[in-house]
Amino acid sequence: MRLQATRTSVTSAGGAGDALYRAAGGRPTLDQRFAKDKTLVDKVSGENLITFSRASSGTYVDSDGLIKNSPVNLLTYSEQFDQWTVVNTTITPNAGVAPDGTNTADLLPAGNTQVNKQLSSSGTATVFSVWVKSAVAGVPATSRIYHSIGVGIPEYFQEFTTTDAWQRISVNRTGGSASPIYYQIGQWNNQNGPTQDMLIWGAQVEEGTTATDYIPTGATISGAPRFDHDPATGESLGLLFEEARTNLSPDSADFSFWDNAGLNLVSDDIVSPDGTQNADKISLASHLSDQHNLLLNASKRPTLSAGSAVSVSCFVKDGNARYFQIRLTKTGTNIGSGYSIDLNTLLELSSQSQAGTPSGLKIESYENGWLRVSFEILNVNPGAQYTPRIGISNASGDFQFSSGTSTDYLYIWGAQFEAGSFPTSYIPTSGSTVTRSPDSALIVGNNFSSWYNQSEGTFVTIASSVSNLDSTVNRSIFQVSNSTIAQNVYRQFLLYRGPTKAFFISSRDNSLLAFSPPVAGDPSYDNDTLAYGYSSSEISKVFSDGSQISSTPSIVDWSTYNSDRLAIGSGGGLCVSGHISRFAYFPTLKTDQELINVTGGDTAIPIITYGITSAGGTFNLRSTGTVDYSVDWDSTGGYESSTSNTLAHTYAAGNHSLVVYSNDVYRPYFDDVTADVNQITSVVIGVGANLGDNINKAWLGAINMTTFESSFAVTGGVSIFTNAWRKCSSLTSFPLIDTSSATSIGNCWRLCNSLTSFPKLDLSSVVSVKYAWRNCSSLTSFPAKMFDTTGTLYSTAFDGAFFDCALTTQSIENILVSLDTNGQSNILLGIQGGTNAAKTTWSTAANTAYDNLITKGWTITFVA
């Protein structure tokens, strides 16, 4: 393909040497390097421009390969203390510059003042933290922060004194009462209020004993962003985005609460994938029955409606019973849908489909020999309550069997049963179902306008999504929109798994689809690099992994809609359900070449550059045979791809530079079509061009071509040169090219009447040069030894070859001596006409060679 990719990495470090920056020919105005930096801080500005939220915790795989829970800030309005309960004072919002550089720090006045927030408590350990600073330089304030049971009963406190630098103060609660807890800053019982005005910012309450990175909140609590890793390799995958999901298995890691059919269970026997000793051991019961599995307690089994899509997963580790079963069954039956697998070979042994057809079996490797086994059922059969069944199988893949010993055992942990067409990250439960909220990352207001260009720009994303997407579900990588315009105006970059397996932009202008995916592409959903370029005056375009995959049917002037926000990893309620490893934006529409490069590809090599002089109008680029190429009509980086032998372009009057790109055979063929070939003023053949074996009539009739340049080797495979430069009457010189494979050069330079000299070519395979230099009326100088070795010449091989030239006496001597050296007989040679040197002026060597050739049967015409 002419615009094809050789996949390379564009994920290296930002800076002058960054591969993405080099490929794009400049620096972006936004560069979120989620995989490399594992932060929300923009590499370009050095600031966190993203408002991230997820109203729950969530798990991810850390760099050590262990599953971790992301911390959650349980306090709402963490930077808006005027939204807290305010005692004996008024909070001044946005009174100072906060630790993150924004003007969001609030002022708590001196005196008997306080702000507090009430939270319900489960009795677990928590840590309360807040940033404090003196409001007036050099004037420190002393006060306290508290955990309190009720408004006036402090359990734990931390006294502090502010300075001119921001400090993060924290106080721990080790557990205890499950009653409501008040988190207070300032006075308690009319004591220890701020001794001076002070600035406060970034309050956080989280489970645990150590304050983690600050997580800003608004009207809802928020979990921290999850920078995920490949559990098998440790590779940093980037920022994880997932839709809301609920684990319907109420006891995901404590299987003692599950119903047991024919198994022995030992709780908390070994270390699980989260690094704690909470994984259970199961073994065949000594009283062997035909069932050997665990299932949800009858009181905890959910009811599924017919046609539901569900996913089932569980972590398992091989003991000495290498065969594992995982299924979904209806209450009251042991028959369902799922798989039996071999944990050693990681292959499916058998399956059941009575509850619906199982699909998407996936076995993923985790730390310390753990595996996560998952599958989905996209259309559950009608039924009442359902339960996962997890247990031991046998070498035959049987789900029910009556053999084996009580020493056959496995380890299990982290069962998950969720509504949805693919499994998501593990959601731990303990006694009840748990819902993980969706991830959201927004850039709005000045944080958006500081880098975004309304008129033109280019987005570059590196994203991965789940590989088994529901055939009717879109997944959004990003969405740009305006929050105030009533019309449905947005641009949304989507992954679509359905029959087309497409990447595309869903751009809507006043509810009319302005961009459709006419070319599907074939996304891998694994670190796919995509670029979307747009402008107010040019058709938008999408490139994926080095190839253009779609274009818009019409131009939409997006600058009129004044976009004011960006949603990353989601948009319109559609979550990418995967990872964004890098998200960059350039404030200009990149050229096609740059879009190819930034998405990891290389344009096919430039093979021919034409100088074009147009009076204004159509130029047809002409070729012959099977071709596959791209053309940059004005060497500006905009490419048009084609397989046509005649490709038209309209030029404005003036001089232009046209570049042809191809990795395949490309044979020019203008064949004296004067309307087109007369516009050619120069030709440069690039290194690596493949002209095939025949360039007959390639530039025939290019009367305005003044220069022809070529890399020596590119013509090495050409055997037919006939008529190639015929009638190129303005060509004043000709380069040395490889003609070692040439068999026919007949008429090749005929009527090139501005040539005055010629290089010594390798004609060792030539059999005919008939009319080759005919009518080259200015050709005076011709090299010696040109014809010492040739192929077996035709009898008319040199007929009219030098007719009507201007050869000097020395040039004629060079020709005749070389032909005499060649030794072949009975050939016709024409050196008559024009201003060729008359025989009466020939040198002795020339006459001797002439006599020898006549003796060999040659017929020679000459100027007497």
N, C-alpha and C positions, 0 to 999 in steps of 0.2 A: 504494500500500500504506500502511496506517496507521502502521506502524513502518518507515519507509523512510529510506534514507540519502541525504544530499547529501554526497558524499565530500569530506572536508577533511583537512588534515594535523594530526597530533597528535605530531609529532616535534620540536617546537621545544625550546629550552633549558629545563632544569629550573629551578625556583625559583618565586617567587610568581607570575610571569607565564607559567608553563608551560601550554601549551594542554591537555595531558593532565591536569594537576592541576586546572585550572579545570573541565574537563569532568567529572571525577570528584568534584568538590566537596571536595577535600582532598588531602593529600600521601600518597604511598605510603610504605611502610617499606622497599621495595627498588626501586631504579631503575637498571637496567643500560642505559646509553645507548651501545650499541656503535657505532652509526653516527656519532653526533655526537662522542662523546668519544674513540673509538678506544682504549679501555682497558677492563680488567676491573674497574676501581675503581667501586664502587657510589656513585652520586651522593648518596644519602641519608646513608650512614655515613661516606663518604670513605675506605673501606677496600676492599681486594680480598678479597672473600668467596669467590671461585671458585677451586677447584683445577682448573686446566686441564692437559690432557696430550694429547700425540700423539707416539707413539714413533718419530717420523721427522721429516724436514723436510717442507715443503709449499710450493707456490707460491701467490702471490696477486698481484693487480694493485694497485700502489701508487697514491698520489694523482697521481703524474706520468704515469700511464698505462703504466708499464713493469712487466713481470712480474718479481717478486722472489722469492727463496728465503727462507723464514722461517728464522731462526737456530734451532739445536738445542743444548740443553745436553747434552753427551755424558757428564757425570758423573751417576751415580745417587746418591741420598741426599744431595742438595745441602745439606740443613739438618740431617742426622743424622750427625754426624761419629763417633758411636760405632759406626756401621756401616762406617766406613773401617778401614783397617789402622792401629792405634794403637801407637805406639812409646814405651816407657819411661814410660807414664803411663796414667791413666784419664780419659776425657772425661766431663764433667758436662753432661748434656743439659738443655736448656731452663733455662739458668742466668741468662738476662737477656732484656731486651726487644730484639727485632730491629729493623732499619730499617723493617719493614712494620708495626710496632706490636704484633706478637704475641710471646708469651713463648717464642721458639724458638731464641734464640742459645745456642750451646754454649760451655763454658769449656775452654780449653786451658791447663793449668797451666804455670807457669814451670819452666825447667830444660832438660835434654837431651831434650826431648819433640818429638813429631812425629805428624802424621796424613798418610796418603797414599792415593792411588787409582791403580790401574794401568789404562791404556787401550791398546788397539792403535792404531797410527798408520799412516796412508797416506802420510805424508811431506809432507802439505799444511801450510800455515801455520795455526797455532791461537793463541788467546789464552786464558790461564788467569786468572780473577779470583776474588776472595773479599773479603767485608766483614770488617773488623777494628775492634776498639775496646778501650780499656783496661777491664779487669774492675773495677778500683778507681779511683774518681775521683781525678784528680791523680797517678796512678801509671802513667806510660807504659811500654809494653813494646816492645822492639826485637827484630825477627826477620826471616825471609825466606820467600818462596814460590818454588818451583822448578818448572821442567820438567827432568826427569832421565831419562837413558837408563840404565835399571837403577836399583837402590836407591841406589847411591853415586856416580853419575856425572852431576852436574848440567850441563845444557847452558846453561840460561838461568835467571837468578834476579832477584828484585826485593827489595831490603831496604826495610823500613818501620819507622816508629815510631808506635805507637798514640797516640790522644788520647782525650779524653772524648766526642768525636763519632765517629760511624761514618764510616769511610773505605772506599772500594772500591779495593783494590790489584790491579794486573794485571801480567802479564808475557807477552811475545810469544815464540812460537817461529816462526821464519820458514820452516820446512820442514826438510828433511834426512832423517835415517834414518827408515825405515818400521818400525823395531823397536818393541816395547812402550815406552810412555812412562809415567813415574811423575809424578804431580802432588802436590807435597808442601807442607805448611805446617809450619814449625818448623825443627828442627835438620837439618843434613846433616854426616855424618862427625863427629858429636859436637861440632859447632860451630854457632853462630848460633841456638841454641834460644831461645825466648822469655825475655827477661830478667825479665819479670813475668807474672803471670796475665793472660790476655787472652781476650776474647770473639770468636768467629768465627761467620760465618753466610753462607749464600748462595754456595757455590762454583759456578763455572761454567767449562766448557771448551767452546769453540766454534770452528768454522772461521772464518778471517779474521784481520784484524789489529786490530780494534777491538772492545772489549767492548760488547755490546748490552744491552738491558734484561734484567734477571735473569729466568731461567726456572726456577721450582722443580721439583724432580724427587723421585720416590720410588724404588720398586724398578726403574723403567725410565727410560730417557732421555726427554726431552720436547722437542718443538718449540714455538716461540712461537705464541700465537694469531694468526690471520690476519685482519686488518681489511681487507676487500676493497673494491674500487672498480669502478664501471662503466668498462670499458676505453674506451668511446666518449665518455662525458660527464664522467668523473672523479668522479661522484657517489659518496659514501661509502655502501656497502651494508650495513655492519655486520660482525658476526663470522661467518666462514665455517665451516660444519660439513660434513664429507664423510665418507662411509664409506671403508673400506679399498679401495684399487684398486692394480693393478699395470700399469705400462706394459710391454706385451709386445714393444715395439719396442726392441731393445737399444741402438741408436744413434740416439737421437731427433733429434739436431741435426747429426750428421756423416754425411752421405749417401755419403761415399766408401766406407763399409763396406757399403753396400747393393749389390745386383746391379743392373746398369744395362742397360736395353733401349732403345737408340736415342736417347740423350741425351748431351750434353756437360755436364760438371759442373765448376764452379769453387767450391772450398771457401772459406768465410769471406769472402764477397765484399762483403757489406754488413752494416749494423747490424740486429740482430734485435729482436723485441719485448722482449727482456730488457736492451736497451741496449748490448750488446757486439757486436763485429763477428764474428759466428759463423754468419751465415745464408748458405746456399749458393745459387748461381745455376745454373739448368738451362736448356739450350737444345737445339733440335733438332740432332741430329748431321748432319754434311754428307752422310753415306751414309744417306739417308732409308730407314728400314725402315717396317714398318707398326705398330711399337710404339714408344711414346715415354714410358716411365715407369721409375720405380725401384721395386724390390721388395726385401724383406728377404733378406739372404744366406740361401742354402738351409740352412745349418747352424743358423740362428737362428729358424726359423719354428715357431711353436707348433702343437700339435695341438688341435683343438677337437672336442668331442663334439657329436653331433647335437642340435639344439634349444637350443644355447647362445645367450645374448644377448650381443652384442658391440657396441662403439662404436669408430669410427675417426675420427680428427681430424688436421688438419695446418694449420699457419700458411702462408699464401701471400701474395705481394705481386706485383702486376701489373708486368711489364716492358713488353714490346711484344707478347707473346703473351698475349692477354686470356682465353684459354680454358684451363681447368684441369680435370683429372680426378683423382678420388680414389675408390678402390674397394677391395674385399676379394676376393681370388681364392684358389682352391685351387692348391696346388703342381701344376705340370704343365699348367696351362691359363692362358690370358689372359682367360678369361671368368669374370666374377664378379658382384658386386653393388656398386652405387655410383652416382656421379653425374658428369656433365660440367656445368660451370657457366661462365657468362659473368661475369668479374670486374668488368666495367664496369657491367652492369645488375644484377648479383647475382641472376640468375635461372638456374634449372635449364634446361639444354639437352637433356639426355637422361639415361636411367638404365638400369642393368642389374639383374637380379634372379635370376641363375642360382645364386648361393650362398645365397639367401634374400632375402626382400623387404626392400629398404632403406626407411627411413622417418626422419622427424624431421630432414630436412636443415636445417641452421642455418648461417648466415653472419654472424659477429660481427665488428664493426669494432674494431681495436686501434690503438695509437699508430703514427704515421708511415706510414699507408696499409696496414698489415698487416691481414689478415683471418684469422679462424680458421674453417675449414670442417669441419663434423662431421656425422655421421649414425650411425644404429644399425641393426642387424639383430636382431630380437627372436627369431628362430628359424632358426639357421644350418642349412643342409642337411647331411646326412651327408657326411663327407669326412675326409681325413687332415690334412695341414698347410695352414695358411692364411697369407697375407701381405697386408699393405696394398700397393696400387699407387698411386703418386703421380706425376703427370706432366702433360704438355701435351696438350690436346685441340685441336679446330678449331671453326670457326664452326658446323659442322653437329652438333657434339656427339659426333663419332666418337671411340671409344676406340682404334681402329686406323685409320691413314690413311697415305698415302704422298705427301703434298704438304707444302709449306711450305719455309722456308729456315732455314739455320743461325743466322740472326740473330734468330729467334723465341725469346724467353727469358722466364722467370719466376724469382722467388726463393721458396725454401721453407725451413721451419725447424719444429722442434718437432712431429715426428710422434708420434702416440699411438694405440695399439691396446690396448684394455682390455676385459676381460670385464665386462659390465654393460649395462643397457638405456638408458643415457644417458651422455654424455661428462662427465668431471669436469675439475678444474683440471689444468693441464699438469704432468706428472711427467718431469723431465729424466733421461735415461739416457746412459751412456757405456760401452759394451762389454758390459753385462748388463742384464737387466730390473731394475726398481726398484719397490718397493712403498711406497706412502704409507699410513701407519697411520691409523685413524679418529681424529677429533677427539672429545674428551670434556671437558665442563665440569660439575663437580659442586660443590654447596654442601652441606656436611654439618656435623654437630655444632653448636657454638654459633653458627657462621656462619649456620646455617639457623634455629635456634630464636630468634635475636635479632630476626627480622622476621616469622616465620610464625605465624599464628593457627590453632590446630587447629579451632576451632569454626566459623569463617566467614572468608571472604576472597574476593578477586577477583584473578585473573591477567589482565594485559593484555600481549599480544605483537604485535609487528609483524614478520612473517616473509615470506621469499620462498623458494620451492623451485623445482627444475628443472621445466620445463613439460611434459616428456615422460616422466612417471613410468611405470614398468611397471604394467600394469593390476592386478597382484596384490600390489603392494608398498605398505605403509604408510610414512609418514614422520613421525617424532615431533618435535614442537616442544618439549615438555617432559614430564617424568614426576616425580611426587611419590610417594614410597614410604617404607616402613620397612624398615630393613636387618636387623632381628632377628625380625620376625613370620614364622612359618613359612607362614601362609596367603598366597595370591596376592592381596595387597591393594595396589592402586596406583591412581593416576589419571594418565592419559596423554592429552595433547592431540595429536591426529593430523591429518595431511593424508592424504587417500586419493584417488588419481587415478582409480580404477577407474570402472565404469559410473556410479556415483553422484556422482563428483567432490565428495566431502564433506569438511567439517571435522567432527570429532566428538571427544568425550571417550570413551576406552575406560577405564571405571572398573570395577575388579573388586573384589568383596567376597567373600572366601572362595571364590574361583574362579567366582563367579556374576557374569555381566555385569550391572552395575547401571545402566549408562548406554549407550544405543544411539543411533545417529544416525537418528531417524525423518524428519528433514528434511535433504535433501542440501545445499542451497545450491549455489553454483557458484563455487568459489574460483578466483581468477585466478593464484594462486601468485606474485604479484608485489606485494610490500609489503602483504599482506593484514593488516588490523588485526583481532585477535580478542580477545574477553574471555570468561573463564569465571568465573562466580560460584557459590559454594557456601555452604551452611550446614548445621548439624546438624538444623535443623528445617524447612528449606524445600527444595523441589525445585531442583536445580542447573540452571543455564541457560548457554547459549552464544550470544554475539552476534558477528556478523561484518559489518563495514562498515555498521554502523547498523541491522542487522536481527537479530531473534532467529531462530536457525536450528535449534535443537534443545532438547529438554528431557528430563529423566529420567522413567522410568516409576514410580520410587519414590524415597522419601527414604532416603538412607544417612547415618548419623551417623558422619562421618569422624573426629570428635574421639576416638572410642574406639580408633583405630588408631595414634595418636601418631606421625604421619609425622616422619621425621628427616632427609630428604635430598631434594634437587632436582637432577635432571639436565636441563640446558638443551641444546637442539639435538639431543637423542637420548633414548633410553630403551628398555629392553628390547631393545637391539641394533638399534634402528631409528633411523637418522640422518636428520635433516631434509634433508640433501643440498642445502643452500642457505644462506641468510643469516638471522640474527636481528639486526634493526636496533635493536630496543628490547625490553626485558623488564622489566615492572614488576609490583609486587604491592601491593595494598591490604588491610589487615587486617580489612576489613568486607565483607559482601556488598553491593555497590552496587545501588542501585535500578535498575529497568529503564531509566528515563530516563537515569541516569548511564551505564549500560552502552551505551545507544544513542550517547550523546555521546562516550564515550571511544573507541568504534570508528568515529568519524568521521561519524556521522549525526545527524539531528535528528528528534525525534518529530514526527509530524504535529501541526499546530497545535491548541491547545486551543480547541474551538468552543463547548462548552456546559458550564457548571458547575451541577450540581443540588445544592441543599440537601435532604437526605433525613432525615426523622425516622422511625425504625423502632421498632416495638414488639418487634422480634426476629422474624426470619423472612425470607421470600423477597421480593425486589424484582426486577421484570422491567423492564429498560431497553427501551423500545419505540420502533420506527421503522417506516418504510414505504419501499417501493421498493428499488432496488439500493443497498446501503450497504457500506462498507469502513472500519472504524474500530477504535480501541482505547479502552478505558475503564480509568481508574484509579478503583477503587471507593471509595477513601477518601483520595484525594489524597496518597498516601504514596510514589508512585513505582513501584508494582507495576502492571503493565499486562496486560490481557487483550485479545486481538485477536479480531475477529469480523466476519462478513458476515451475521449473523443479524438479523432484525427484532425478535426477542425474545430477550434475553440475561439469564439469571437469575443472581442473586447472593444469598447468605444473609448478612444483617446481624445483628449483635448489637443488642440494644435500645440506642437512643441516637441522637444526631445525627451525621450523616455528610456528607462533601463528595465528590461524584462528579464526575469530569471526563471528558468525551468528547473524543477526538482524531480528527481526520480531515482529509485533504487533498481529499476528494471530497464530492459532494453527500451531505448527511445530513439526512433529514427526520424530526423527532420525530413520534410518532403514538401518543398514549396513549388517545385516543378513549373517554374516560369509563370505562376499566377501573379501577374503584374500588380494587381491591386494590393497585394499583401507583401510580396517579396521586394517590391520597390521601396518599401518603408524601412527595410533593414539597412542600417549603416555600419554595423559592426557585429562580429560574432566572436565569443570567447568560449571555448570548450574546456570545461573544468576537469580537474583530476578525478578519476573514478567514474566518469561518464561511460555508459555502455551504449554504443551506437549500433550494436548488432554487427552483422557481416556484410551489410549492403547499404551504402549511402547514395545510391543512384538518384540524381536529380535533387539532392538535399537542398541546395541553395541555388539551383538553376535560375538564372534571370535576376540575381541580386545586383542590379547595375549600380546601386548606390552604396554598396558595401565597400568601405575603404580599408578596413582592417579585418584580418582573420587570425585569431590566436588559438593555439591548442596545446594542451599537455601532450608531450611526445607519445606516451604509451597508449592513450585512449583509442587510437586507430589501429592498434596492433591486431585486432581480430577482424578487421574489415578486409574483405576480398574484392568487393565490387565498388570501385570508385567512379564509375562512368558518369559523366555529366554533373558531378558533384558541385564544381565551382564554375561551370560553363556560364558564360555571359556575365561574370562578375567583373565588369569592365572598369570599375574604379579601384580594384584591388591592386595596390602598388608593390606588395611583397607577399611572400608565402613562407610559412614556418616549416622547419624540419619536423616531420611527423613519421610515425612508424608505419611503413607500408610493406613490411616484410611478408604479410599474408596476401598482398594485393595480387590478383590474377588479371584484372582488367582495369585499365585507367583510361580507356577510350573516351575522347571528347572531354576529359576531366577539366582542363583549364582552357578549353577553346573559347576564343573571343575575350580572354582576360587581357585586353590590349593595353593595360597600364603596367603590367609586369615587365620589369627590365632584367631581372635575374632570377635564378632558380636554385634551390638547395639540392645537394646530392642525396637522393632518396634510395632506399633499399628496394630494388625491383627484382629481387632474386626469385620471386614466384610468378612474375608477370608473363602472360602469354600474348597480350595485345595492348599496344599504346596508340592504336589508330586514332588520328585526329587529336591526340592528347593536347598539343600546344598550337593547334591550327588557329591562325588569325591572331596570335599573340604578337601584334604588330610592333610592340616596343621591346620584345624580348631579345636582348643582345647577348647576354652572358649565360652560358650553360656549362655545368660542371663536367669534368673528366670522370671516366670509369663508372658512369651511371649504369651502363648496360653490360658490364663485364660478365655478370652472371644473371641469367633470367630463367624462366621456365621454358618449356618447348614452345617456340613462337609460332603463331599462325603465319601463313604465307602473306597475309595482308597486315601483319602486326604493326608495321611502321608507315602504312599508307597515309599520306598527308599529315604525318605527325608534326612536322615543322613547317607546314605550308604557310606562307605569308607572314613569316617572322622577320626579325632583324638580326639574325645571328652573325656574329663576327667570324673572321677566319679561324680564330682560336677555338671558338665554340664548335664550329663545324668539324675541326680536327678532333676535338674531344669526343664528339658523337661518333665519327667514323672509326677512330682508333678503338673505341670501346666496343663497337659492334663487331669489328674484325677480331678483337680478343675473344668475344663471345663464341665465335666459331660456327654458328649455325648458317644454313644455306637456304637459297631460294626464297628470299623474303623481299617484299616490296617496301621501299623507303622513299618518302617524299620530303625534300628540303628545298622545294622550289618556291617561287613567288615572294612577294613582299620585298624587303631590302636585305634578304639573306646574302651573305658574301658570295660573289660569283666564283665559279670554279677556277677562273683565270687567276684568282688571288689566293687560292688555297696553298697551304704549306706543303712541303715535300712529304711530311708525315701523313697529311690528310690525303694526298694523291696516292701514296703507297697503300694506305688502308682502303681507299676507293677501289684501286685495281684488285686488291685481294678479294674484296667483297664481290666484285663482278665475276671474278674467277669462280667464286662459290655459288654463283647463280643468282645473285641479288639483282634486282631491278631498282635503279636509283634515279629519281628525277631531281634536277637542281637548276640553279640560275647559271646560265652559261657565261 
